[in-house]
Amino acid sequence: MKLQKELVLGSKSPRRASLLREMGFDFSVIITEADENAPSHLNGKETAIWISEQKARALQPLLTKNQLGITSDTEVWLGNRRYGKPSDENEAKEMIMSLSGKTHDVITGLTLTTVDSIKSYCSTVKVTFESLTEDEINHYVDSFKPLDKAGAYGIQEWIGHTMISAIHGEYNAVVGLPTSTLYKALKDFAK
């Protein structure tokens, strides 16, 4: 796909950069700081889009006219509870215990931004965990230190290889970048 603008990834996530590279795109990275606390009245989809747009607004003033920014936010929700990044290993273990044996939503907001526009998209994936024992949870958290991940887990790690019994939706959205959604959005943008 031929794009008229240079791509800029507004993320420090190595997983998002790797996925964008695997899609065959050349891009630069600009890391910004954005508030990842969303208003409490927002649901999962609204939260993911709101935070992705906060990241886009932080990136927007740093873009030139010939650049297109990409920002994203991945949220884990079970019922009405948001599972953000755990503050410590105990909270990580508690999060995984509460996800154990259940199906939860992984909701990823994706925002494309230029110097004068912002457009957002969303991908929702249903992920089902097997029932995990306390030993399995301790092994995962102690070995993989998932404190930088929403819901305290990375699907591309041990827990995803061994403890996920079903996934309905875009796998890469759970990793952190909904590549299929992004590709379609970039095709629309290129028209």
BELVENNOR-V7285 format. One record per residue. N is the residue number from 0. RES is the residue in one letter. SS is DSSP state (h for helix, s for strand, l for the rest). PHI is phi in radians with two decimals (999 if undefined). D_LAST is the distance of its C-alpha to the last C-alpha in Angstrom with 2 decimals. Layout:
N RES SS PHI D_LAST
N RES SS PHI D_LAST
This chain:
0 M l 999 10.48
1 K l -1.66 9.81
2 L l -1.85 9.10
3 Q l -1.41 9.73
4 K l -2.12 12.21
5 E s -1.36 15.36
6 L s -1.47 15.89
7 V s -2.25 19.03
8 L s -1.56 20.81
9 G l -1.65 23.03
10 S l -2.78 25.64
11 K l -1.67 28.94
12 S l -1.24 28.70
13 P h -1.14 29.30
14 R h -1.19 28.03
15 R h -1.15 24.54
16 A h -1.09 24.46
17 S h -1.09 25.74
18 L h -1.12 23.16
19 L h -1.13 20.26
20 R h -1.09 22.12
21 E h -1.13 22.67
22 M l -1.35 18.94
23 G l 1.61 19.00
24 F l -1.67 17.43
25 D l -1.56 19.21
26 F s -2.80 19.68
27 S s -1.94 22.39
28 V s -2.10 24.32
29 I l -2.18 25.55
30 I l -1.65 28.13
31 T l -2.17 28.83
32 E l -1.88 31.27
33 A l -2.41 30.28
34 D l -1.26 32.55
35 E l -1.75 32.14
36 N l -1.63 34.58
37 A l -1.72 32.97
38 P l -0.96 34.85
39 S l -1.19 37.16
40 H l -1.42 36.25
41 L l -1.35 32.69
42 N l -1.46 32.16
43 G h -1.05 30.53
44 K h -1.12 26.91
45 E h -1.10 27.38
46 T h -1.14 29.10
47 A h -1.06 26.45
48 I h -1.21 23.69
49 W h -1.04 26.15
50 I h -1.23 27.08
51 S h -1.04 23.56
52 E h -1.24 22.80
53 Q h -1.08 26.13
54 K h -1.13 25.08
55 A h -1.14 21.77
56 R h -1.15 23.94
57 A h -1.24 26.25
58 L h -1.40 23.52
59 Q h -0.86 21.66
60 P l -1.20 24.42
61 L l -1.63 24.47
62 L l -1.48 20.87
63 T l -1.73 20.13
64 K l -1.07 17.35
65 N l -1.73 15.65
66 Q s -2.10 15.91
67 L s -2.17 14.23
68 G s -1.56 17.07
69 I s -2.16 17.60
70 T s -2.25 20.71
71 S s -2.68 22.33
72 D s -2.50 25.62
73 T s -1.94 27.50
74 E s -2.12 30.28
75 V s -1.98 33.05
76 W s -2.29 34.61
77 L s -2.25 37.60
78 G l 1.10 38.48
79 N l -1.73 38.27
80 R s -1.79 38.93
81 R s -1.56 36.48
82 Y s -1.85 37.28
83 G l -1.43 36.13
84 K s -1.35 37.18
85 P l -1.18 40.94
86 S l -1.43 43.26
87 D l -2.78 45.67
88 E h -1.15 46.66
89 N h -1.12 48.68
90 E h -1.17 45.77
91 A h -1.06 43.59
92 K h -1.13 46.30
93 E h -1.12 46.61
94 M h -1.07 42.88
95 I h -1.13 42.86
96 M h -1.03 46.11
97 S h -1.32 44.60
98 L h -1.50 41.54
99 S l -0.99 43.92
100 G l 1.31 44.16
101 K l -2.22 41.45
102 T s -1.82 37.82
103 H s -2.18 35.68
104 D s -1.77 32.08
105 V s -1.93 29.85
106 I s -2.03 27.11
107 T s -2.06 24.33
108 G s -1.55 22.28
109 L s -2.30 19.05
110 T s -2.25 17.60
111 L s -1.83 14.68
112 T s -2.39 15.83
113 T l -2.06 15.35
114 V l -1.09 18.33
115 D l -2.27 17.72
116 S l -2.62 15.93
117 I s -2.39 16.65
118 K s -2.37 15.05
119 S s -2.04 17.17
120 Y s -2.39 17.38
121 C s -2.59 20.57
122 S s -2.25 22.09
123 T s -2.06 25.72
124 V s -2.15 27.90
125 K s -1.66 31.51
126 V s -2.12 33.81
127 T s -1.95 37.45
128 F s -1.59 40.08
129 E l -1.15 43.34
130 S l -1.33 46.44
131 L l -1.75 47.16
132 T l -1.43 50.66
133 E h -1.06 51.64
134 D h -1.10 52.22
135 E h -1.15 48.72
136 I h -1.11 47.17
137 N h -1.05 49.45
138 H h -1.02 48.59
139 Y h -1.10 44.84
140 V h -1.15 45.00
141 D h -1.17 47.74
142 S h -1.48 46.06
143 F h -1.89 42.37
144 K l 0.81 42.65
145 P l -1.44 39.52
146 L l -1.31 39.94
147 D l -1.69 36.43
148 K l -2.16 34.78
149 A s -1.02 34.21
150 G l 1.33 36.74
151 A l 1.14 38.72
152 Y l -2.68 37.25
153 G l -2.04 34.72
154 I l -1.10 33.73
155 Q l -1.45 33.48
156 E l -1.83 37.16
157 W h -0.84 40.50
158 I h -1.08 40.15
159 G h -1.27 36.93
160 H h -1.33 38.54
161 T h -2.07 41.75
162 M l -2.13 41.50
163 I s -1.84 38.33
164 S s -1.63 39.13
165 A s -2.73 35.84
166 I s -2.48 32.21
167 H s -2.13 29.86
168 G l 2.34 26.22
169 E l -1.41 24.07
170 Y h -0.89 26.64
171 N h -1.14 24.68
172 A h -1.12 24.23
173 V h -1.24 28.04
174 V h -1.16 28.07
175 G l 2.46 25.93
176 L l -2.50 22.21
177 P l -1.31 20.41
178 T h -1.12 18.51
179 S h -1.17 17.19
180 T h -1.08 15.92
181 L h -1.08 14.49
182 Y h -1.04 12.70
183 K h -1.09 11.08
184 A h -1.12 10.25
185 L h -1.20 8.79
186 K h -1.10 6.60
187 D h -1.11 5.48
188 F h -1.16 5.56
189 A h -1.31 3.83
190 K l -1.16 0.00
